[in-house]
Amino acid sequence: MAFPDDVLTAEEEVVLHLHPHAKAAVRPTVVLLFSLAVTIVAWVMLPDNDGGHIGVGVIGVAALLFALIRGVWPLLVWRCTHYVFTDERVLLQQGVLARERRDVPLNRINDHAMSQSVLDRVFGCGTLTIDSIGDQAAVLVSLPRVQEQQTLLYELIETDRELHPEEDEDAEEEPPVPPQRGLKGLLRRG
């Protein structure tokens, strides 16, 4: 499932497009192979009569349902999850039937943190948590080469800040506070 280019602005360029690490596909693949093996063993071991055919059919249907729920569906979710870094924002898109997308503009990113479990370190992946101003955190789970992606994100943020410097804060002075009437005004003056 390709990432749709129509969600990008005209000047926006994709810097990096990833899916979660391939380790997410290991368990579903094992489930598919196990379901196939169970069906083959049932077909070979059960007798070649009406009862055996019914048994193979029941086991085959059960194995097929198990393979679809625990094998095919997680593979589809894995392929339909996109992590896209552009020169303007970070996009997270997931969902097979219903789609959910979260955009985090580079100029709104407050902090980004990386974490890795022992197994993540073995596979070379990890979790990148991106905190943005006023929003909840965006979490990229099983991000391949997470340390490199965190460095790339830092570079993108710094480049964005250089290209779009914030206005001088001294030019925007706060208006003076008018004197208050009543008891609070008297206490403030005296």
Secondary structure, DSSP 8 states (H G I E B T S, - for coil): ----GGGS-SS--EEEEE-S-GGGGHHHHHHHHHHHHHHHHHHHHS-SSHHHHHHHHHHHHHHHHHHIIIIIHHHHHHHT-EEEEESSEEEEEE-SSS-EEEEEEGGGEEEEEEE--HHHHHHTEEEEEEEETTS--EEEEEEETHHHHHHHHHHHHHHHHHHS----GGGS---------SHHHHHHH-
